[in-house]
């Protein structure tokens, strides 16, 4: 069997140990005689899987007791509607929501939220249609009575990542901070208590596409607009322990295996140090040569998603063909940005990043 180094931005590569365990348990999960895919979500077998997954995630992120963990469907894009439908009802209508615009994904959130509330773009990093930095905290023009403040803490397409947890309460009269952490949750330590809501699709660092996680402070549950579908009303979901409708059972099972794998690696603190080292290896090389470039401000470069450009884009096709021949896949940049992009999530081993750097050096020797 040949395994490649998959640099896809998502769905992304999973730890090989997890895939091997899932394969071994495919037909018979722990003597049950059933695949997890076949289990009732209300049966004792899946109940054990679900409880372990929730417990391990709470441990990994040190989620406080006054936060609920919800397992949902709809992805991060779905949450762009589900979040305002659950939170703007806390304020008199029409409510205002503050956004910090740092890239493509916060842009999608802004567009969707406009259907449910008044949007105030409190700060934007856009310059000539590009996003290469985070607006300095002191430039944010936050509302005094916003329903919440929204940030995307890692922009997968643009390669921009918050390297700090914003403090917004002092300027907003207590508006909760909502964070889309789809593409870097579990890659670094965070203080959950600084956020009112954390959400993300699973297909970057957690598991297969189809599962969405929401971590929400309990006082923010129970304010859904009347138009919010019951299956996405956080109060209904919480009261039914994420079982109001059939949850994405197999995706939850794989996520649980990933959580166990993370614990075996030493937890989030240990994986963060590994991620810092992987990112430094790639960025240090890109910065050392004029043949390649990364255009993101060094203070907010993403550890997870590294966009880069060849000095001559006529070489792009040859670069991708050569990478594929070496087993380095999914390096083409997003169509809105161009160039290349290497996504180096938790499951990407250091050997994969080293193999990419070795190829970058060889390609430059051949074409520089």
N, C-alpha and C positions, 0 to 999 in steps of 0.2 A: 504494500500500500504506500502510495506517495502522498504526503501531506505538503501543501504549499504554505507560504506565508501570505495570509490574506489581509490586505490593508484596507478593506472595505470600510466605509463610514457607517454602514448598517443596512441590513443585518450584518453583523460582524462575526469574526471568529470567536469560537468558544474554547475554553480549556480542553485539551485533549482528554484529560482524566474524566471530565464530565461526560464527554461524548462516549467514552468507553464504558462508563458505568451505565449510561442510558441505553447503550446497545445491549449490554449484558442483561438489563432488566426489561428489555422491550417486550418480550412475550410473557414474562412471569415476574411481577414485582414482588420480591421478598416472599415467595412461596404462596402468593395469593391466587396463582393460576390465571391472572389477568394482566394485561398491559395497563399502564396508567391511563392510556387513551380510552380504555373501555370502562373505567371505574365511574360509578355514580359520584357526583360531587358531594353527595350527602352521606356516602358510606363511610364506615370507620377507617377503611384503608386510605382513602384520599384525605379524610379528616386529619389523619396523622401526618401526611405529607404537608398539608396546608399549615397546620399548627407549627411544625418544625420550621417551615420557610419563614413564617411571620416572626417567630421567636429569634431565628438567626439574624434576620434583617434588623430587628430591633437591637440586638446585641452589637452587630457590626457598626451601626451608626449611632449607638448610644441614644436611641430615641426616647425622650422623656415619657413618663407614664401618662401625661395629659395630652398625648398625641395619638391619633388613630392611624393605623396603616390600612389602606384600602387597596385591594387588588381589582383592577377594572380593565375594561377594554376601550378601544378608541384611539389609543396612541397619544403621543404628545400633541399632535394636531387636533385631535378630538378634545383634549383638555383646554385648548385655546378657547373653546366655547363653553365647556363644562365649568371651568373656573369662574368666569364672570357670572354664569347662571346660578352658581352657588354662593357668590360673595357680594354681588352688587346690591342684593336685597337687604344688606345690613344698613344701607343708607337710604335717605329719602330719594325718590326718583325725580329726574334722571340723575343717577350716581355718576361720579367721576372716578376714573382709574388712571393712575400715573404709570407711564412706561419709560424705561431706559432702553433706547434703540441702539443696539450694538451689532446688528447683523441680520441675516436673512430670516432666522427663526424668530427673533423678537419682532421683526417686521410682519411675519405671518400672524403672530399673536395680536399685534395692533390691529391689523385688518379685520380679524375675526371678532375682536372685542367691540369694535364699533357697532356691531349689530345689537349689542345689549347695554351699552353705556356710553357716556361721554369720555372720550380718550384725550388725555393730556400727555403729549410726548415731552416729558420733563427734561430730557437730554438726549442728544443724538450724536453718534460718532461718525455719521455718514459724511464722506468727503469725496466729491467727484464720483458718486455712486459706489464707493468702496468703503469697507469697514476695516480699520487697522488698529484700533485702540479702544479703550474704555473712557468715556467722558469723565474727567476728574470729579470726584464726589462733590466738591464745593461749587460746581457749575450746575448741579441738578436743581431745577425749578419745580419743586414738589408742591402739590396742592395742600391746603390746610385741612381738608376734610375728605380725602380720597377714600374710596372703599378698600383699596389696597394699592401697593406699588409692585409692579411686575418687572423682573429681570430674567434674562436668559444667561445663566452663569457660564455656559460654554457654547460658543457659536460654531457648530460643526462645519459649516461651509466656509466661513471666513477665518477660522482658526484663532478666534479671540476668546480669552478666558479670564473671568474675574479671579484675581489673586487675593481677594479680600471679601469679607462678608459685609455688605453695606449696612450702615446704621442709619435708619430712616425715621425712627420713632420721634426723635427730638424735633424734626421739621414737619411732621405730618399730624401731630396730635394723636399718635398711636396707630396709624394705618399699618396693617400687617404687611410684611414682605412676602411676596409670592415668587418662587424661583422655579423656572424650567431647568432642571438638571439632567435632562435626558441623556446627554452624551458624556457626562463625567461623574455621575453619581457613583459612589463606592470606589472612585479612583483616588480620593483624597479625603482627609479628615475634615469634617464640617461640624459646626455647633448648630444642631437642629433647632435649638431653642431661640435662635435669632430669626427664624422664619415662621410665618404663619402657615404657609403651605409650601411643600416641595413636591414636584411631580416630574414624571419622566416615562418615556417609552423604554421598554426593556431591552431593545435589540442592539444596544451598544456594549454595555458592561454587565448585563444581568442575564440575558437569555434570548429565546427566539422572539420574533415579532408576534404581536397579538396580546401581550400583557402590558398594562400600564400601572405604575405605582403612584399612589397619592399618600403623602404623609401630611396630616392636617391637624392643627391644634383644635382641641375639642370645642372651644367657645366659638369657633368659626363654622361649626356644623349646625345645620338647621335654619339656614337663611335662603334657601333656594327660591328662585323666581317660580311663579306658577307655571311658566312655560317649560321648565326643566323636566326632561323625561325622568320618570321614576327610577329607571335603571342607572341614572347618572346623578341622582340626588344623593349627596354624601350622607345625609341623615338616614335615608332608606338603606343605603349600602352598609353603613356602619351598624345599624340596628340588626341587619341580617348577616353580619360577619362576612361581607363580600359574597354572599350566596343568594342575593335577591333573585338574580338570574344565574344561569349556568356560567361559572367563571371559565377562563381559559386554562383548563386543568393541566394540560400537558406543559404549557408554558410556565405555569407556577411550579410544577415538578422540576423542570430544568433549572429554573431560577433558584429553587431550593438547593439543588446540587451545586450550583455556582456559589451560593452563600457558604456551603460547607467547604468548598474548595478554597474560598477566600480565607476562611478561618484557619485552614491548614497552612496557608502561606504566611500566617502571622497577623491576619486581620488587615483593616484599612490602613493603619499606620505603616505596616511593612510594605504593602502594595504601593503606597504613595512614594516611599523611598525608591522603589524599583522604577516607578513611572518617572520620577524626577531624573534618574540616571538614564533611562531610555531616551527621554526628550532631549537631555543635554547632549547625548552622543550624536543625535541627528542634527540638532540646531548648531552645535559647535562646528560640524563639518560644513553645513550650508553657509555658515558665516565665514568660513576660511577660504572660500573660493569665489571668484567672480563669474564662474560658469553657471552657478545656481543662485537663487535668491529667495528669501522669505521676507515679505513686506510688512509684517505685523510688528507693531511696537514691541520691543523686547520686554517691557514691563507687564505685558498681558498676552504673551504668546501661549497658545493652548498646549498642554502636555499631551492631549489626546489626538488632536487633529492638526496636522502640519502641512499647510499648503506651501508649495514652492514652485518656482518657475525656472525653466532653462533660459539661458541668455539668448538663445535663438529658437523661437517656437517652431521653426521648420523641422527641428529635430525631435519633436514630441512623439510622432508615430514610431520612429526608430527607437526612441527611449522605451516606450511601452512594449514594443515587440521584444526588445532585449531583456526587459524585466520579466516578461512572461516566460521567456526561455529559461530563466533562472528560478522560476517558481515564485516570483514576486508579483502578486496579482492585485487588481483593483486600485491602481495608483493614479488613474486619470482623475483630474480635478473636476469639481462640479461645473456644469455647463455655464452657470452664471458667473463664474470666476475664472475658469480656464486653468491652464497649467496642470500641475500635479498635486496630489494630496495623499499623504500617508497617515492613516488612522492607526494609532498605536495604543489601543485600549489595554485593559488589564490582561487579557488573554494573549496578547502579542508577547512572545518571549524576547528577552534581550538578544537572543541569537538572530531573531528576525530583523531587528533594527540594525544589528551589525551587518547582516547580509545585504540589507539595503544600502548602507553606507559603503560597503565594499563595491557594490555595483555602481553607485554614484561616482566613485573614484575611477573605476575602470572605464565607464562611459565617457567621463571627461578626458581621460587619456586618449581615447580613440577619436574624439570629436572636438576637443578643445583647441 
